[in-house]
């Protein structure tokens, strides 16, 4: 059973468009992380959200943790080809980073 | 920043042989390392948690006798795929948690192809 469901699974957009990726679960997480992964490489941490309702911004990326700490969203403004990649959310249920559960992944392709 | 290195980055082995993948934390000590497997176009699936000085904890459905994990020091964990089969071909990724704090750092991954 996949604890973290991401939607959409695949997204192809043109440069300059906005998009939102969702990460949903029925479980409560003490923290949630977002990663971006390029083919053949390990995932790279983008952000960690800890508090319910928390919003974090990283340049054109805005991350939000749900009030109940069961879901999260990633919004990208004015997407660029360099944003292309696999976006993964990962939840930590224990608060000690003892085990991360990864989401199903969203593959983003941004074209010129 | 903290660096986790995996070796080899790519390996091809014959069916029935064993292959070892190393995961090293280069500039920090890690009591806990994690091994993931990722099939093409899929997400990361946790295989096992490697604890320094003790036995690894395997996730449900992962054969511990097939995927041998050794964490002999605070900077090195190894994953040995024994009697490899073509269906074991995958991208294997490790991550390490610093002794102090809860931050996890990922390696670059290792491609295993069993022919």
Contacts between the chains, C-beta under 8 A, distances in Angstrom:
chain1	res1	chain2	res2	distance
A	2	B	43	8.0
A	35	B	106	7.9
A	40	B	91	7.5
A	40	B	109	6.8
A	40	B	111	7.0
A	41	B	108	5.7
A	41	B	109	6.2
A	42	B	4	7.8
A	42	B	6	7.9
A	42	B	93	5.3
A	42	B	95	7.9
A	42	B	106	4.0
A	42	B	107	5.3
A	42	B	108	4.9
A	42	B	109	4.8
A	43	B	44	7.1
A	43	B	93	7.5
A	43	B	106	5.3
A	44	B	106	7.4
A	45	B	104	8.0
A	45	B	106	7.7
A	88	B	43	6.1
A	88	B	44	7.0
A	90	B	44	8.0
A	92	B	102	7.9
A	95	B	102	7.8
A	96	B	102	6.0
A	97	B	97	5.4
A	97	B	102	3.7
A	97	B	103	7.0
A	97	B	104	5.4
A	98	B	32	7.1
A	98	B	49	7.3
A	98	B	97	7.9
A	99	B	34	7.4
A	99	B	46	6.6
A	99	B	49	6.5
A	100	B	34	7.4
A	100	B	46	7.3
A	100	B	95	7.7
A	100	B	104	6.6
A	101	B	46	7.4
A	102	B	36	7.8
A	102	B	43	4.8
A	102	B	44	4.5
A	102	B	45	7.4
A	102	B	46	7.7
A	103	B	43	6.3
A	104	B	43	5.4
A	105	B	42	7.0
A	105	B	43	4.3
A	107	B	41	7.2
